[in-house]
Amino acid sequence: MYNTLKYFISLPKNKTSGKGEIMVQLTEIRKRAKELGISGTKMKKDELIQSIQKAEGNFPCFKSAQDDCDQSGCYWREDCLSKK
């Protein structure tokens, strides 16, 4: 379901939130957005990821889950559910 996973599977997740959660760096997110034709230089991270999700044909749900998410295979899941 999430095409994002296919692209990002080889990207390094090397930013830590301080609670052991690993997140994708914004530069890598912007790179992917550019490849999809999204001009995200003035977008916040949440908006940029939602734009990527939408461009890939997925529901733009990043950071919209209240407490839980049923999209266990989503690349953004860990970052999405973090409290930061």
C-alpha positions as CSV (number, residue, x, y, z in Angstrom):
1,M,0.0,0.0,0.0
2,Y,2.7,2.5,0.8
3,N,5.0,3.2,-2.1
4,T,7.1,5.4,0.1
5,L,8.5,2.3,1.7
6,K,9.9,1.1,-1.6
7,Y,11.8,4.3,-2.1
8,F,13.1,4.9,1.4
9,I,14.1,1.4,2.3
10,S,17.6,2.2,1.3
11,L,17.8,5.7,2.9
12,P,19.6,6.1,6.2
13,K,17.4,6.9,9.2
14,N,20.0,8.7,11.2
15,K,18.3,11.3,13.3
16,T,17.3,10.3,16.8
17,S,14.6,12.1,18.7
18,G,16.3,11.4,22.0
19,K,14.0,8.6,23.0
20,G,15.6,6.0,20.8
21,E,13.2,6.8,17.9
22,I,14.9,7.1,14.6
23,M,13.6,9.6,12.1
24,V,14.3,10.6,8.5
25,Q,16.3,13.8,8.0
26,L,14.5,16.6,6.4
27,T,17.0,16.9,3.6
28,E,16.1,13.4,2.4
29,I,12.4,14.2,2.6
30,R,12.9,17.3,0.5
31,K,15.0,15.2,-2.0
32,R,12.1,12.8,-2.4
33,A,9.6,15.6,-2.7
34,K,11.6,17.2,-5.5
35,E,11.7,13.8,-7.3
36,L,7.9,13.8,-7.2
37,G,7.7,17.4,-8.5
38,I,6.8,18.9,-5.1
39,S,8.3,22.2,-4.3
40,G,8.6,21.9,-0.6
41,T,11.2,24.5,0.4
42,K,8.7,26.5,2.4
43,M,6.6,23.6,3.8
44,K,6.8,22.2,7.3
45,K,8.0,18.6,7.6
46,D,4.4,17.4,8.3
47,E,3.0,19.1,5.3
48,L,5.9,17.9,3.1
49,I,5.4,14.3,4.1
50,Q,1.7,14.5,3.6
51,S,2.3,15.9,0.1
52,I,4.6,13.0,-0.7
53,Q,2.0,10.5,0.6
54,K,-0.6,12.1,-1.6
55,A,1.7,12.2,-4.7
56,E,2.4,8.5,-4.3
57,G,-1.3,7.7,-4.2
58,N,-1.5,7.1,-0.5
59,F,-3.8,8.8,2.1
60,P,-2.0,11.9,3.4
61,C,-2.3,11.0,7.1
62,F,1.1,11.8,8.5
63,K,0.8,13.1,12.1
64,S,-3.0,12.8,12.0
65,A,-3.4,9.7,14.2
66,Q,-4.7,10.3,17.7
67,D,-3.0,7.4,19.6
68,D,-2.6,4.5,17.2
69,C,-2.2,3.8,13.5
70,D,-3.3,0.7,11.6
71,Q,-0.8,1.3,8.8
72,S,1.9,-1.0,10.2
73,G,3.9,-1.1,6.9
74,C,4.1,2.6,6.5
75,Y,7.6,4.0,6.3
76,W,6.6,7.1,8.2
77,R,4.9,5.3,11.1
78,E,7.6,5.6,13.8
79,D,8.2,9.3,13.1
80,C,4.4,9.9,12.7
81,L,3.5,8.4,16.1
82,S,6.4,10.1,18.0
83,K,5.3,12.8,20.4
84,K,7.9,15.3,19.1
